[in-house]
Amino acid sequence: MEGPVRIRQLEALNALADHGSMTKAAESLKISQPAVSRLLADLTKDLGFKLFHRQDGRIHLTQEARFLLPDIRRVLESMSFITEAGRNLSNQKAGHIRVACLPGFATSHLPAIIAKFMADRPGVTITVEPDRPERILEWIVGEQFDCGITDGFDGHPAIEHETVPIRSVCIFKKGHSIGKLDVITPADLKDYPIIHTRRDSTFFGSIDEAFKAAGVPLRPHIEIRQFTAACELVRHGAGLSIVSELDALSYTDRDVDFRPFEPSIPHNLSLVRPIHRHPSKLTLEFMAMFEESLKQLRFVS
């Protein structure tokens, strides 16, 4: 054998086997008949044996060529699959994404985004792993996930991030008297028990400062980690809370209502990914779609 065969040579032999004619083989490959003859001549030279002979005006493959034909067709099928897979990857139609997120997102806002993203991407698969912010950052730093959705992110040299400030609102059980107000301030909440995030969180610190600035005592009632837990507690009549409008919206059909809270306090949501790992086009497309879904909820100072 003189040298490695080329895919185009194998395509020529396969076309000849299918059509039994140089002319028809050339038509199927959309090249000239002399081009097919050259490809087959080169393949014959590379392999070191004859590939066909003519008999009764027709072309017949040799036994050696017929022996190779099943393997040749498997190679061509594999190349076709690789070409199609590459095209799908380029068009964000195939691939796999691993997403880490806060527990609340896994059951509220994220499912709708995933469904929309995958609607015209039948070859795409996705893994969603919810956990606390500390764990999400560990995964992203360790490059175990392609991207993450978290809050309270203060920066890390191994993480690329985009922070989206989301408006905050005061939530209450539907029918509550405070619903008569168009805007709710600390003064309006002075007599109500407040369900709040952890005391060591930046968000709680901002709320506490707002109450102090208004000269109104904050009445801490129940401390929680996630806004979805606050929404559930409010739904069951356990008190009022100040949360991200994004979370509040997911509970408007579950006996929870809300009003704007002033002074305006942003809840910073961060989209994160490993900085030392080049993201796939699919990952970037997903992150862009998720960020776009937050556009109407952005806090504007």
C-alpha positions as CSV (number, residue, x, y, z in Angstrom):
1,M,0.0,0.0,0.0
2,E,1.6,3.3,-1.1
3,G,-0.2,5.9,1.0
4,P,-3.3,6.7,3.1
5,V,-6.5,6.7,1.2
6,R,-8.7,9.7,1.0
7,I,-12.4,10.0,1.8
8,R,-13.2,11.2,-1.7
9,Q,-11.6,8.1,-3.2
10,L,-13.8,5.9,-1.0
11,E,-16.9,7.9,-2.1
12,A,-16.0,7.3,-5.7
13,L,-15.7,3.5,-5.2
14,N,-18.9,3.4,-3.2
15,A,-20.7,5.4,-6.0
16,L,-19.4,3.0,-8.6
17,A,-20.6,0.1,-6.6
18,D,-24.1,1.6,-6.2
19,H,-24.5,2.7,-9.9
20,G,-22.3,0.3,-11.9
21,S,-21.4,3.1,-14.2
22,M,-18.6,5.8,-14.3
23,T,-21.1,8.3,-15.7
24,K,-23.8,7.7,-13.1
25,A,-21.2,7.6,-10.3
26,A,-19.9,11.0,-11.4
27,E,-23.5,12.4,-11.5
28,S,-24.2,11.2,-8.0
29,L,-21.0,12.8,-6.7
30,K,-21.6,16.0,-8.8
31,I,-18.2,15.8,-10.4
32,S,-16.9,15.0,-13.9
33,Q,-16.4,11.4,-15.2
34,P,-12.6,12.0,-15.6
35,A,-12.5,13.1,-12.0
36,V,-14.1,9.8,-10.9
37,S,-11.6,7.9,-13.0
38,R,-8.7,9.7,-11.5
39,L,-10.0,9.1,-7.9
40,L,-10.4,5.3,-8.7
41,A,-7.0,5.1,-10.4
42,D,-5.3,6.8,-7.4
43,L,-7.1,4.4,-5.0
44,T,-6.1,1.4,-7.0
45,K,-2.5,2.6,-6.8
46,D,-2.7,3.3,-3.1
47,L,-4.3,-0.1,-2.3
48,G,-2.1,-2.1,-4.6
49,F,-4.8,-4.1,-6.4
50,K,-7.5,-3.7,-9.0
51,L,-10.9,-2.5,-7.9
52,F,-13.0,-3.3,-10.9
53,H,-13.1,-4.9,-14.4
54,R,-15.4,-4.5,-17.4
55,Q,-17.5,-7.3,-18.7
56,D,-20.4,-7.2,-21.2
57,G,-20.3,-3.4,-21.2
58,R,-20.7,-3.2,-17.5
59,I,-18.4,-2.5,-14.6
60,H,-18.0,-5.2,-11.9
61,L,-16.1,-4.8,-8.6
62,T,-13.3,-7.3,-7.9
63,Q,-13.6,-9.7,-5.0
64,E,-11.0,-7.5,-3.1
65,A,-13.1,-4.4,-3.6
66,R,-16.3,-6.2,-2.5
67,F,-14.5,-7.4,0.6
68,L,-13.7,-3.8,1.5
69,L,-17.1,-2.3,0.6
70,P,-18.9,-2.9,4.0
71,D,-16.0,-1.2,5.9
72,I,-15.9,1.7,3.4
73,R,-19.6,2.3,3.9
74,R,-19.2,2.3,7.6
75,V,-16.5,4.9,7.3
76,L,-18.6,7.1,5.0
77,E,-21.6,6.8,7.4
78,S,-19.4,7.8,10.3
79,M,-18.1,10.8,8.4
80,S,-21.6,11.8,7.5
81,F,-22.6,11.6,11.2
82,I,-19.5,13.6,12.3
83,T,-20.3,16.3,9.7
84,E,-23.9,16.5,10.8
85,A,-22.9,16.5,14.5
86,G,-20.4,19.3,13.8
87,R,-23.0,21.3,12.0
88,N,-25.4,20.9,14.9
89,L,-22.8,21.9,17.4
90,S,-22.0,25.0,15.3
91,N,-25.7,25.9,15.1
92,Q,-26.2,25.1,18.8
93,K,-28.5,22.2,17.9
94,A,-26.5,19.5,19.8
95,G,-24.3,19.1,22.8
96,H,-24.5,18.9,26.5
97,I,-24.7,21.7,29.1
98,R,-24.1,21.4,32.9
99,V,-25.9,24.1,34.9
100,A,-25.5,24.7,38.6
101,C,-28.2,26.9,40.2
102,L,-29.8,28.0,43.4
103,P,-32.5,25.5,44.6
104,G,-35.3,28.0,44.1
105,F,-34.4,28.4,40.4
106,A,-34.6,24.7,39.7
107,T,-38.4,24.8,40.4
108,S,-39.3,28.3,39.5
109,H,-37.8,30.5,36.7
110,L,-35.3,28.1,35.1
111,P,-37.6,25.3,33.8
112,A,-39.4,27.7,31.4
113,I,-36.1,28.9,30.1
114,I,-34.8,25.4,29.6
115,A,-38.0,24.3,27.8
116,K,-37.7,27.3,25.4
117,F,-34.0,26.8,24.9
118,M,-34.4,23.1,24.0
119,A,-37.6,23.4,21.9
120,D,-35.7,23.5,18.6
121,R,-32.6,21.7,19.8
122,P,-33.5,18.0,19.8
123,G,-29.8,16.9,20.0
124,V,-29.1,18.9,23.2
125,T,-29.1,17.4,26.7
126,I,-28.8,19.3,29.9
127,T,-27.9,18.6,33.6
128,V,-29.3,20.9,36.3
129,E,-27.8,20.6,39.8
130,P,-29.3,22.9,42.5
131,D,-27.3,23.7,45.6
132,R,-26.2,26.5,48.0
133,P,-24.1,29.4,46.6
134,E,-20.9,28.1,48.3
135,R,-21.2,24.7,46.6
136,I,-21.9,26.3,43.2
137,L,-18.7,28.4,43.4
138,E,-16.7,25.2,44.2
139,W,-18.1,23.5,41.2
140,I,-17.4,26.4,38.8
141,V,-13.9,26.9,40.2
142,G,-13.3,23.1,39.7
143,E,-14.7,23.3,36.2
144,Q,-17.3,20.7,37.0
145,F,-20.1,22.7,35.5
146,D,-20.3,24.9,32.4
147,C,-22.2,27.7,34.1
148,G,-24.0,28.6,37.3
149,I,-26.7,30.9,38.6
150,T,-26.1,32.2,42.1
151,D,-26.3,35.3,44.3
152,G,-24.0,37.1,46.8
153,F,-21.1,36.6,44.4
154,D,-18.1,38.8,45.4
155,G,-15.7,37.8,42.7
156,H,-13.1,35.0,42.2
157,P,-10.0,35.0,40.0
158,A,-11.0,31.6,38.4
159,I,-14.6,32.8,37.6
160,E,-16.0,34.9,34.8
161,H,-19.3,36.5,35.9
162,E,-22.1,38.8,34.8
163,T,-24.1,40.3,37.7
164,V,-27.7,41.3,37.0
165,P,-29.4,43.5,39.7
166,I,-33.1,42.5,40.1
167,R,-35.8,44.7,41.7
168,S,-37.0,43.8,45.1
169,V,-40.6,43.8,46.3
170,C,-42.6,43.3,49.5
171,I,-44.7,40.1,49.3
172,F,-47.8,39.3,51.4
173,K,-50.7,36.8,51.4
174,K,-53.5,37.9,49.0
175,G,-56.2,39.8,50.8
176,H,-53.8,41.3,53.3
177,S,-54.7,44.9,54.2
178,I,-51.2,46.2,53.2
179,G,-52.2,45.4,49.6
180,K,-54.2,48.7,49.6
181,L,-50.9,50.5,49.2
182,D,-49.2,51.2,45.8
183,V,-45.7,51.2,47.3
184,I,-44.5,49.8,50.6
185,T,-41.9,51.4,52.8
186,P,-40.2,50.5,56.1
187,A,-42.7,52.7,57.9
188,D,-45.5,50.6,56.5
189,L,-44.0,47.4,57.9
190,K,-43.2,48.6,61.5
191,D,-46.0,46.6,63.0
192,Y,-45.5,43.4,60.9
193,P,-43.2,40.4,61.5
194,I,-40.7,40.1,58.7
195,I,-39.4,36.8,57.1
196,H,-35.9,37.6,55.9
197,T,-32.7,36.1,54.5
198,R,-29.7,35.2,56.6
199,R,-28.4,38.0,58.8
200,D,-24.9,37.6,57.3
201,S,-26.2,38.2,53.7
202,T,-25.6,41.4,51.8
203,F,-29.3,41.6,51.0
204,F,-30.4,41.5,54.7
205,G,-27.8,44.1,55.5
206,S,-29.3,46.5,52.8
207,I,-32.8,45.9,54.2
208,D,-31.6,46.5,57.8
209,E,-30.0,49.8,56.7
210,A,-33.2,50.9,55.0
211,F,-35.2,50.4,58.2
212,K,-32.5,52.2,60.3
213,A,-32.4,55.1,57.9
214,A,-36.2,55.4,58.2
215,G,-36.0,55.3,62.0
216,V,-38.2,52.2,62.0
217,P,-37.4,49.0,63.9
218,L,-37.1,45.9,61.8
219,R,-39.1,43.0,63.4
220,P,-37.2,39.8,62.4
221,H,-39.5,36.8,62.6
222,I,-38.2,33.9,60.5
223,E,-34.7,33.6,59.0
224,I,-34.4,31.6,55.7
225,R,-31.7,31.1,53.1
226,Q,-33.8,31.1,49.9
227,F,-36.5,33.5,48.6
228,T,-38.6,30.6,47.6
229,A,-38.8,29.5,51.2
230,A,-39.9,33.0,52.1
231,C,-42.6,32.9,49.4
232,E,-43.9,29.6,50.8
233,L,-44.0,31.0,54.3
234,V,-45.9,34.1,53.2
235,R,-48.3,31.9,51.2
236,H,-49.1,30.1,54.5
237,G,-49.7,33.4,56.3
238,A,-46.5,33.3,58.4
239,G,-45.6,36.9,57.8
240,L,-44.4,39.4,55.2
241,S,-41.1,39.5,53.3
242,I,-39.0,41.5,51.0
243,V,-37.7,39.4,48.1
244,S,-36.5,39.5,44.5
245,E,-39.4,40.3,42.1
246,L,-38.3,37.3,40.0
247,D,-39.2,35.0,42.9
248,A,-42.4,36.9,43.7
249,L,-43.7,36.5,40.2
250,S,-43.5,32.8,40.4
251,Y,-46.0,32.9,43.3
252,T,-48.6,35.2,42.0
253,D,-50.8,32.2,41.2
254,R,-50.3,30.7,44.6
255,D,-52.1,33.2,46.9
256,V,-49.2,35.6,47.1
257,D,-49.2,39.3,46.0
258,F,-46.6,42.0,46.0
259,R,-45.9,45.7,45.8
260,P,-42.7,47.7,45.0
261,F,-40.5,48.3,48.1
262,E,-38.9,51.7,48.7
263,P,-36.2,52.6,49.1
264,S,-35.2,50.5,46.1
265,I,-32.9,47.6,47.0
266,P,-31.4,45.4,44.3
267,H,-30.9,41.7,44.6
268,N,-27.7,40.8,42.7
269,L,-28.0,37.7,40.7
270,S,-24.8,36.4,39.1
271,L,-24.3,34.2,36.1
272,V,-20.9,32.5,36.5
273,R,-18.6,30.2,34.5
274,P,-15.0,28.9,34.7
275,I,-12.6,31.6,33.4
276,H,-9.9,29.1,32.3
277,R,-12.2,26.9,30.3
278,H,-13.4,28.2,26.9
279,P,-17.2,28.0,26.9
280,S,-19.1,26.2,24.1
281,K,-21.3,28.2,21.8
282,L,-24.2,26.3,23.3
283,T,-23.3,27.5,26.8
284,L,-23.0,31.1,25.7
285,E,-26.3,30.9,23.9
286,F,-28.0,29.5,27.0
287,M,-26.5,32.1,29.3
288,A,-27.6,34.9,26.9
289,M,-31.1,33.6,26.8
290,F,-31.3,33.4,30.6
291,E,-30.0,36.9,31.0
292,E,-32.4,38.2,28.4
293,S,-35.3,36.6,30.4
294,L,-34.3,38.9,33.3
295,K,-34.4,42.1,31.2
296,Q,-37.8,43.3,32.4
297,L,-36.9,42.8,36.0
298,R,-33.6,44.7,36.1
299,F,-33.0,47.2,38.9
300,V,-32.4,50.7,37.5
301,S,-30.9,53.1,40.0
